[in-house]
Amino acid sequence: MGIQHICILGGGTAGWMTAAALSHKLQKSGISIGLVESEQIGTVGVGEATLPHIRYFNRALGINEAEFMKATNATFKLGIEFCDWGRVGDSYIHPFGDFGKPVRNIEFYHYWNRLRLSGHDVGLDEYSYAVMAAEHGKFHLPDSDTKKIESTFSYAYQFDSSLYADFLRAFAEHRGVKRTEGRVIEVQQDNATGHITRLKLDSGEYIAGDLFIDCSGFRGLLIEQKLSAGYEDWSEWLPCNRAIAVPCEASGKPLPYTRATARKVGWQWRIPLQHRTGNGYVYCSEFVSDDVARETLLGSLEGNILAEPNRLYFKTGRRKKFWDKNVVAVGLSAGFLEPLESTSIHLIQEGITALVELFPNGHANDLDMEEYNLRMELQFERVRDFLLLHYVATQRDDSDMWRYFRNMSLPDSLRSKIEAWLSRGLVPAYERGVFLPPSWIAVFTGQNLLPRGYDPRANLLSRSRISDMAHILRRTVRETISRAPDHSDFIRSYGAAIPELVSGSP
Ligand SMILES: Cc1cc2nc3c(=O)[nH]c(=O)nc-3n(C[C@H](O)[C@H](O)[C@H](O)COP(=O)(O)OP(=O)(O)OC[C@H]3O[C@@H](n4cnc5c(N)ncnc54)[C@H](O)[C@@H]3O)c2cc1C
């Protein structure tokens, strides 16, 4: 017997993204999909910054971009500005895009590295279209003509993730997903196989299923509380375990980028939506008290707060098995890495994509399950290494937290990546893993970790030729951006503005 009924537990971002994707992909398959959620329990209610891949998720569902942006108060995002990470006073942008354009199939940063080692002192970011556009508050869609510099970037969104869940709920219900309101109070299993058979709700109703998607958030009601899949704790590397989040009034036009400011202990985010600014402070309870964390956050906001601060507790790491028996964990139930690079919603998307590709055609197939678990393991580990890089590529030692990172022993995968970069500016690319070489290079250079040598392929051109090329590239970036539209104007002209932005406020 194949899968007849899928039951999704949880109606947060993970639950409704899964419901929307499966109802779209499995339409006409005869498989029914149900979703159970409890308004009384609620959702985590944070998560506002995303990665460019979400555009492909929306596009695959046929979602109109302007409508989606209006429904979620979204702005465009060209990257993340990191302040005070390398040294206090430093700042750089990790852009969604390349640095320059390849010449003779060799990435521009290799040439830049050669120039730098012979005295050229222009930063790599001056050759990034996305960085320069972000710094000037400009935005337009990437040009499809790959010869143009305006084609060398990508973008994501900053949005209200609760509204995104509502938007996807309407999408999924329209495609037949049946939502049931209620709290699950008991989970029943088949004695012989250990597979979950049905959920009992507080109303007394039973919800049966052949395949269960656990989107119940941090509690992992099915994957952990019932199946005990286990959790690989990464607090040793990513010790931040608390956050406090609060929205506030915006003080100006929304910027097309997120900001992450390192603090003495932990770091603070700032995410501009169309009508307000999302803020939060992520910290480690071992190094700072909840009260100081709250004061730090509330004392550095740009406008009046719009809601009571929301405190969140977490343990960084990942589920040992993301898919076990007939349960697949998606979202916070699968694991959590702190939101420094806006990766959670992306990991939800990776989970859904892998599930659709490896969808069981009978009872859960062991090979599919192994493949799924392996893929997700890689995704989580590679995100972990990238996040950790921000903490260890630092010259700061002004608190116990920064000293902790300076003395930490790194995962082998990260150590070898740093060594490859320092020796000759090499960043090995993986087939899987969300962050491509330009992302790594942005953090390395932005946090003052610069290579001792350069890739010998950069000798293909003479130094003066490279220097001329770099000069023209920099000028082209600047001139093109000077003609680009302002971010808010673009949102309006694109038909994606909410009334507050249309009327010019903020
Ligand atoms: C501090 C912080 C900042 C973040 N920032 C970002 C960000 O900028 N970008 C990003 O991509 N991600 C971010 N995230 C992550 C993002 O918020 C989550 O990945 C996302 O919201 C998905 O959550 P979820 O749906 O897995 O869980 P939840 O939102 O917790 O939803 C769980 C659902 O399960 C239901 N449920 C639970 N138990 C039961 C039960 N017994 N019976 C019935 N229903 C039940 C609940 O009602 C709810 O509907 C952040 C997370 C944190 C903690």
The ligand as a Gaussian input file, in Angstrom:
#p B3LYP/6-31G(d) Opt

LIG

0 1
 C       15.317000      33.986000      17.787000
 C       14.951000      33.409000      16.468000
 C       15.109000      34.184000      15.307000
 C       14.828000      33.637000      14.062000
 N       15.040000      34.379000      12.938000
 C       14.906000      33.788000      11.724000
 C       15.205000      34.476000      10.531000
 O       15.521000      35.668000      10.522000
 N       15.110000      33.808000       9.360000
 C       14.739000      32.496000       9.307000
 O       14.740000      31.901000       8.223000
 N       14.374000      31.849000      10.422000
 C       14.467000      32.442000      11.620000
 N       14.120000      31.762000      12.741000
 C       13.541000      30.444000      12.649000
 C       12.098000      30.524000      12.270000
 O       11.389000      31.303000      13.184000
 C       11.542000      29.101000      12.268000
 O       12.392000      28.271000      11.539000
 C       10.246000      29.053000      11.604000
 O        9.362000      29.971000      12.150000
 C        9.660000      27.667000      11.661000
 O        9.162000      27.363000      12.901000
 P        8.324000      26.034000      12.998000
 O        7.170000      26.136000      12.068000
 O        9.230000      24.875000      12.851000
 O        7.841000      26.009000      14.512000
 P        6.723000      26.884000      15.270000
 O        6.595000      28.225000      14.706000
 O        7.058000      26.766000      16.720000
 O        5.367000      26.116000      15.005000
 C        5.043000      24.937000      15.704000
 C        3.598000      24.548000      15.407000
 O        3.313000      23.299000      16.021000
 C        2.076000      23.390000      16.706000
 N        2.080000      22.444000      17.823000
 C        3.082000      22.191000      18.691000
 N        2.670000      21.269000      19.598000
 C        1.402000      20.941000      19.289000
 C        0.440000      20.060000      19.845000
 N        0.680000      19.347000      20.946000
 N       -0.764000      19.980000      19.259000
 C       -1.065000      20.722000      18.146000
 N       -0.202000      21.568000      17.578000
 C        1.025000      21.691000      18.143000
 C        2.005000      24.833000      17.149000
 O        0.672000      25.210000      17.381000
 C        2.578000      25.531000      15.916000
 O        1.551000      25.701000      14.962000
 C       14.351000      32.310000      13.990000
 C       14.144000      31.570000      15.157000
 C       14.448000      32.096000      16.383000
 C       14.227000      31.268000      17.606000

